[in-house]
């Protein structure tokens, strides 16, 4: 029996990937945040997001933009996101804990398409209190998505399924200093739920091959942050927007459960239940935007944003219970930039057509630290959209974006002893479709 089964004390070291569940997935801004907080900006690749202020969704991008909205304004919509993550194995190996230190090709398939469809909803309401003051409320999903591989794929000891859901409630206030300058500020309450699943190796059987247990980690937590912005009318035709969203330090807790997957009768495979806790600093973001009315028909937009991903160099998971120990994951995230340009063409009083392009830098720069839950790389946005105004107070927006990503190499060797080496290439892409309704009362 000693030749067949690796001791269960190896299991805690294999739970390191939990750290990824606190903020990773197929999110369609680079990294794991969701830029898709409205559909009206999707058709412009979100160029000019902090300066456009054309509906109540400005609460998220720049609360000062509420001062461009008279009376009471309502917006609601959703974006459907479908990423594609297809892996080709190029020399993955089993955990050394299973092989006695020898390198052995990993068993399993390629995992299929790990990208899954997700719907990202949002709703906003702004109200003008006086000629100087506005208040607003936004509810959205700033982080999240899902990746899911076929069970038993070669990288199963890194991840098989990852799902993260968040909700953010963002009350805001804005003040108009004069016809040129406005300020806005908001507070953010964020709730996060994470569900992470992977295989845990516990031994090797000469006839059956690797013997695995199924591991599932579920955690949730709440935290607070803030955002602020200013709006400045440089000329009658040119407007500048600057906004900032703070870091949010989240402490999430939950449990880790291990259950038998394919271990035959006669080999010990006890159920294991641990308490788990993890803390992560979700990154801050700064945006500088310009909107310029070239003439009565054409409007030009530009956007530069920075995200402080270096707030997540490493994640530590605190496990508690019989046989548990802390785990850690080196991520080495880097700060990232995004640049976007767009244009609107006002065809007539009812129809406006939109377009935009963007370059979105990934915080994951090193293939040796690229996690299977986030096989991320730089992406290029190509976006189209339209706005239809059926009446003076109502508008419908629709937008579409295709994301172009170059093939992404992976050589994740952060823990070859406990999780094995996942080596190969991802072929990635993404599509986003959004719809939004806005109304002024």
C-alpha distance (Angstrom), angle and dihedral (degrees) to the residues before:
residue distance angle dihedral
X1 . . .
X2 3.79 . .
X3 3.79 89.1 .
X4 3.76 91.5 52.1
X5 3.80 109.3 45.9
X6 3.78 130.3 47.0
X7 3.81 112.8 -139.8
X8 3.79 115.7 -94.3
X9 3.80 90.7 -124.1
X10 3.83 86.4 85.0
X11 3.79 90.8 68.8
X12 3.85 99.9 82.8
X13 3.79 91.7 59.3
X14 3.78 89.4 54.8
X15 3.79 93.2 60.1
X16 3.78 93.3 73.7
X17 3.82 92.7 105.9
X18 3.81 89.0 70.2
X19 3.75 86.0 86.6
X20 3.77 89.9 68.2
X21 3.77 91.1 57.9
X22 3.77 90.9 66.6
X23 3.73 92.9 74.8
X24 3.76 119.3 -11.3
X25 3.71 138.1 101.2
X26 3.76 141.4 104.7
X27 3.77 95.5 -46.3
X28 3.80 111.8 160.9
X29 3.73 100.0 -133.5
X30 3.79 106.6 73.8
X31 3.76 111.2 -83.5
X32 3.78 114.4 15.8
X33 3.79 105.9 -54.7
X34 3.79 121.0 107.6
X35 3.78 114.2 -127.5
X36 3.80 90.2 -179.1
X37 3.81 97.7 100.6
X38 3.80 94.2 138.8
X39 3.80 139.1 10.2
X40 3.80 96.3 -133.8
X41 3.81 91.0 73.7
X42 3.80 95.9 40.5
X43 3.80 92.6 81.2
X44 3.83 89.1 57.5
X45 3.84 94.6 45.9
X46 3.83 83.0 -112.0
X47 3.80 92.8 -68.5
X48 3.80 110.7 161.6
X49 3.81 91.2 16.9
X50 3.82 95.9 149.2
X51 3.82 94.9 44.8
X52 3.81 108.3 36.2
X53 3.83 98.3 78.5
X54 3.81 94.6 175.1
X55 3.83 97.4 141.8
X56 3.79 141.4 9.2
X57 3.83 93.7 -80.0
X58 3.80 86.3 82.6
X59 3.83 83.7 86.8
X60 3.81 88.2 81.3
X61 3.81 100.2 40.0
X62 3.82 98.7 36.8
X63 3.83 122.5 -13.0
X64 3.81 90.3 -158.2
X65 3.80 86.3 71.2
X66 3.81 89.2 75.3
X67 3.81 87.2 80.1
X68 3.82 87.5 71.4
X69 3.82 90.4 60.3
X70 3.82 117.1 79.4
X71 3.81 121.2 -153.1
X72 3.83 117.9 -12.5
X73 3.81 122.8 -20.5
X74 3.79 130.9 -171.3
X75 3.81 129.5 -169.9
X76 3.80 131.7 175.1
X77 3.77 134.7 165.2
X78 3.77 147.7 121.6
X79 3.79 141.6 -125.2
X80 3.80 122.9 -140.2
X81 3.80 111.0 -148.1
X82 3.80 125.0 -165.1
X83 3.80 116.4 178.9
X84 3.78 124.4 -178.1
X85 3.82 120.7 -141.9
X86 3.82 112.6 174.8
X87 3.80 117.7 173.9
X88 3.81 127.8 -154.7
X89 3.79 114.3 -164.3
X90 3.81 116.7 -129.2
X91 3.77 105.9 174.9
X92 3.82 108.9 -33.4
X93 3.80 114.7 171.4
X94 3.79 136.7 -154.8
X95 3.82 120.5 -105.5
X96 3.80 111.6 -78.2
X97 3.80 87.3 -129.9
X98 3.81 87.1 70.6
X99 3.78 96.7 45.5
X100 3.78 103.6 44.6
X101 3.80 90.1 -111.6
X102 3.80 96.6 -49.7
X103 3.81 122.0 124.7
X104 3.81 111.0 -114.7
X105 3.83 127.7 172.8
X106 3.79 112.4 -102.3
X107 3.78 118.9 -106.9
X108 3.80 122.1 -130.4
X109 3.77 141.1 56.1
X110 3.80 134.7 -72.3
X111 3.81 94.9 -88.1
X112 3.81 99.1 -117.9
X113 3.81 119.7 -119.6
X114 3.80 106.4 -21.8
X115 3.80 93.6 -169.5
X116 3.81 116.0 100.2
X117 3.79 132.2 -169.5
X118 3.79 115.0 -101.3
X119 3.81 132.0 -178.2
X120 3.81 117.0 -142.1
X121 3.84 111.8 -162.5
X122 3.80 129.1 -166.6
X123 3.80 138.6 -179.7
X124 3.82 131.3 -173.9
X125 3.80 139.2 -178.9
X126 3.81 127.9 -173.7
X127 3.81 129.4 -178.4
X128 3.78 132.9 -169.5
X129 3.81 110.1 -133.7
X130 3.81 97.0 -179.0
X131 3.81 139.8 -22.3
X132 3.84 87.4 -74.3
X133 3.82 107.5 32.1
X134 3.82 136.0 63.5
X135 3.81 132.7 174.7
X136 3.78 129.2 -164.4
X137 3.78 146.9 172.1
X138 3.79 128.6 -147.8
X139 3.80 129.3 -173.4
X140 3.79 120.0 -171.2
X141 3.78 149.3 132.1
X142 3.83 110.0 -98.8
X143 3.83 98.2 171.7
X144 3.79 134.6 29.2
X145 3.79 152.4 64.8
X146 3.80 138.4 152.0
X147 3.79 137.5 -95.3
X148 3.79 120.0 -173.8
X149 3.80 128.9 176.8
X150 3.78 128.6 -166.5
X151 3.79 110.5 -86.1
X152 3.78 112.7 -96.0
X153 3.82 97.5 21.7
X154 3.82 119.9 154.2
X155 3.81 92.8 -96.8
X156 3.80 95.8 47.2
X157 3.81 92.6 120.5
X158 3.82 88.1 61.6
X159 3.81 98.3 43.3
X160 3.81 142.8 -34.5
X161 3.77 100.9 177.4
X162 3.76 132.3 9.5
X163 3.79 125.3 -178.7
X164 3.76 128.5 171.2
X165 3.80 128.1 176.7
X166 3.78 128.5 -174.7
X167 3.76 137.4 177.5
X168 3.80 123.8 -161.0
X169 3.82 124.9 -163.7
X170 3.81 112.0 -162.6
X171 3.85 119.9 -176.0
X172 3.81 111.3 -174.4
X173 3.78 143.7 -178.0
X174 3.82 130.0 -157.9
X175 3.81 133.3 -164.6
X176 3.80 126.4 -159.3
X177 3.81 109.4 -146.6
X178 3.80 93.9 -176.6
X179 3.79 139.7 -38.0
X180 3.81 90.0 -66.5
X181 3.81 106.9 39.0
X182 3.81 133.7 49.4
X183 3.80 135.0 165.9
X184 3.79 132.6 -158.3
X185 3.79 137.1 -175.8
X186 3.80 135.6 -178.0
X187 3.79 143.2 178.2
X188 3.80 124.1 -132.9
X189 3.79 130.2 -148.6
X190 3.79 110.8 -168.2
X191 3.81 128.6 -169.7
X192 3.79 121.4 -168.0
X193 3.82 132.7 -165.7
X194 3.80 121.5 -173.5
X195 3.80 130.4 -171.3
X196 3.80 116.0 -176.1
X197 3.80 127.5 177.9
X198 3.78 132.1 -176.3
X199 3.78 142.0 145.9
X200 3.79 120.5 -97.1
X201 3.83 117.6 -153.9
X202 3.79 115.7 -136.4
X203 3.80 102.1 166.2
X204 3.78 150.5 -27.9
X205 3.79 126.3 -106.6
X206 3.84 118.0 -157.7
X207 3.81 91.4 -136.6
X208 3.82 102.7 28.9
X209 3.79 100.3 37.2
X210 3.83 122.1 -144.7
X211 3.81 115.4 13.8
X212 3.80 111.9 -146.3
X213 3.76 141.7 -174.3
X214 3.80 122.9 -152.0
X215 3.79 113.9 -118.3
X216 3.79 123.4 -160.7
X217 3.79 124.5 -177.9
X218 3.80 121.1 -169.7
X219 3.80 121.6 -177.1
X220 3.79 139.0 162.3
X221 3.77 137.7 -178.0
X222 3.81 146.9 161.1
X223 3.80 133.1 -133.1
X224 3.79 143.8 165.7
X225 3.80 133.9 -124.4
X226 3.79 140.3 157.2
X227 3.79 141.6 -132.6
X228 3.79 135.1 -160.6
X229 3.77 139.9 178.5
X230 3.77 147.7 172.0
X231 3.78 133.1 -144.0
X232 3.81 122.4 -154.5
X233 3.81 126.0 -174.4
X234 3.80 100.7 -146.3
X235 3.81 94.3 -178.9
X236 3.81 132.1 -8.7
X237 3.82 87.4 -90.1
X238 3.82 103.0 35.0
X239 3.79 128.4 65.4
X240 3.82 131.0 -175.8
X241 3.79 124.4 -154.3
X242 3.80 126.8 -171.1
X243 3.79 123.3 -178.7
X244 3.79 140.5 169.1
X245 3.80 133.4 -162.8
X246 3.79 116.3 -163.0
X247 3.77 130.7 -129.6
X248 3.79 114.0 -90.6
X249 3.79 116.0 -147.1
X250 3.80 108.1 -151.8
X251 3.79 125.8 -170.1
X252 3.80 109.8 -167.3
X253 3.77 128.0 -175.0
X254 3.77 136.7 -174.4
X255 3.78 138.1 115.0
X256 3.78 144.4 -64.5
X257 3.80 119.7 -140.0
X258 3.80 128.1 -170.9
X259 3.79 121.1 -166.1
X260 3.80 134.4 176.5
X261 3.81 114.6 -90.3
X262 3.81 109.2 171.0
X263 3.79 107.0 -14.6
X264 3.83 109.1 130.9
X265 3.77 124.6 -128.5
X266 3.77 113.5 -82.3
X267 3.80 95.2 41.9
X268 3.83 113.9 94.7
X269 3.82 112.2 -111.2
X270 3.82 107.7 159.6
X271 3.79 121.5 -174.5
X272 3.80 111.4 -105.3
X273 3.81 126.7 -155.2
X274 3.80 123.1 -176.7
X275 3.78 136.0 171.6
X276 3.81 112.8 -121.6
X277 3.80 136.4 -164.6
X278 3.80 133.6 179.2
X279 3.80 135.5 176.8
X280 3.78 124.9 -153.8
X281 3.81 135.1 172.9
X282 3.79 107.3 -136.7
X283 3.82 107.0 -145.7
X284 3.78 128.7 -98.6
X285 3.80 121.3 -124.5
X286 3.82 134.0 -153.0
X287 3.82 123.9 -165.7
X288 3.82 131.5 -168.8
X289 3.82 114.7 -170.5
X290 3.78 138.4 178.6
X291 3.80 130.4 -162.2
X292 3.80 120.3 -171.6
X293 3.81 127.0 -176.5
X294 3.78 102.1 -144.7
X295 3.80 92.2 -175.3
X296 3.80 138.9 -36.3
X297 3.82 91.7 -62.8
X298 3.79 108.2 30.9
X299 3.80 127.1 64.3
X300 3.83 121.8 -178.8
X301 3.81 124.8 -154.7
X302 3.80 134.9 -168.7
X303 3.77 134.3 179.8
X304 3.81 139.0 -174.9
X305 3.80 120.3 -176.8
X306 3.80 136.2 177.3
X307 3.80 126.6 -158.5
X308 3.80 122.0 -163.4
X309 3.81 99.5 -136.6
X310 3.80 91.0 155.8
X311 3.82 85.2 83.3
X312 3.83 84.5 83.5
X313 3.83 107.0 55.9
X314 3.79 92.5 138.0
X315 3.79 139.5 2.5
X316 3.78 124.9 -145.4
X317 3.80 122.6 -159.6
X318 3.78 117.9 -158.0
X319 3.81 111.0 -152.9
X320 3.78 121.9 -174.1
X321 3.79 130.3 -169.9
X322 3.81 138.8 70.1
X323 3.80 109.3 -26.1
X324 3.81 94.5 -1.2
X325 3.78 126.5 136.8
X326 3.79 136.3 173.8
X327 3.79 120.5 -86.2
X328 3.78 132.7 -159.9
X329 3.78 140.3 -161.8
X330 3.80 127.9 -155.9
X331 3.81 108.0 -143.9
X332 3.80 102.9 161.6
X333 3.81 93.1 -159.8
X334 3.80 115.6 -173.1
X335 3.80 129.8 -148.6
X336 3.81 111.0 -95.1
X337 3.81 138.6 -150.8
X338 3.78 132.3 -148.4
X339 3.83 126.9 -164.3
X340 3.81 123.7 -171.2
X341 3.81 137.3 177.2
X342 3.77 127.6 -171.5
X343 3.79 146.4 162.9
X344 3.80 138.4 -152.8
X345 3.79 124.4 -152.5
X346 3.82 115.4 -158.6
X347 3.79 101.1 -150.0
X348 3.80 94.9 177.6
X349 3.80 140.2 -35.7
X350 3.79 91.5 -67.1
X351 3.80 105.7 36.4
X352 3.81 133.6 55.9
X353 3.80 122.6 173.3
X354 3.80 123.0 -152.8
X355 3.78 140.5 -161.2
X356 3.77 138.4 171.0
X357 3.79 148.2 161.7
X358 3.79 131.9 -154.1
X359 3.79 143.6 -178.7
X360 3.80 113.3 -142.2
X361 3.80 117.8 -167.7
X362 3.80 119.1 -146.2
X363 3.82 121.3 -132.3
X364 3.82 88.2 -144.2
X365 3.81 105.6 85.4
X366 3.82 103.5 152.3
X367 3.82 120.6 70.5
X368 3.81 89.5 -154.3
X369 3.82 90.2 64.9
X370 3.82 99.2 35.4
X371 3.84 106.4 123.7
X372 3.79 121.9 -139.8
X373 3.81 88.0 -130.2
X374 3.83 88.5 61.3
X375 3.83 113.1 26.4
X376 3.79 88.0 176.5
X377 3.81 132.0 171.2
X378 3.80 138.8 159.6
X379 3.77 112.2 -62.4
X380 3.79 137.4 -159.7
X381 3.80 121.4 -144.3
X382 3.81 124.3 -147.8
X383 3.79 110.1 -176.8
X384 3.80 139.9 -177.7
X385 3.79 131.4 179.3
X386 3.77 148.4 155.8
X387 3.79 138.3 -147.7
X388 3.80 123.0 -149.8
X389 3.80 121.8 -165.8
X390 3.84 109.3 -162.7
X391 3.81 91.4 176.5
X392 3.78 140.2 6.0
X393 3.80 92.9 -90.4
X394 3.82 104.2 33.2
X395 3.80 131.7 71.7
X396 3.79 135.4 177.7
X397 3.81 120.8 -156.7
X398 3.77 128.4 -167.1
X399 3.79 126.3 -179.5
X400 3.78 139.6 177.2
X401 3.80 131.4 -166.1
X402 3.77 132.7 -176.4
X403 3.79 116.4 -158.9
X404 3.78 118.7 -147.6
X405 3.81 115.3 -157.8
X406 3.77 127.0 176.0
X407 3.79 118.7 -125.5
X408 3.79 108.4 -76.6
X409 3.80 123.8 -139.5
X410 3.79 120.4 -144.7
X411 3.78 128.1 -166.2
X412 3.81 100.8 160.4
X413 3.78 104.4 -179.2
X414 3.79 98.9 150.6
X415 3.82 91.3 124.4
X416 3.80 111.8 9.1
X417 3.80 90.5 161.7
X418 3.79 97.2 59.6
X419 3.82 104.2 20.3
X420 3.77 105.9 20.6
X421 3.78 129.9 -131.5
X422 3.80 118.7 -60.8
X423 3.78 107.4 -161.3
X424 3.77 127.0 169.5
X425 3.79 147.2 81.3
X426 3.80 131.1 -72.9
X427 3.79 123.6 -147.6
X428 3.79 104.0 -153.6
X429 3.79 138.2 -179.3
X430 3.79 138.7 145.6
X431 3.79 144.4 -151.3
X432 3.81 128.2 -159.2
X433 3.80 127.6 -170.4
X434 3.79 121.1 -176.4
X435 3.82 137.7 -176.3
X436 3.80 127.5 -172.2
X437 3.80 137.9 177.8
X438 3.80 122.3 -157.5
X439 3.79 130.1 -175.6
X440 3.81 134.9 -176.5
X441 3.81 116.0 -150.4
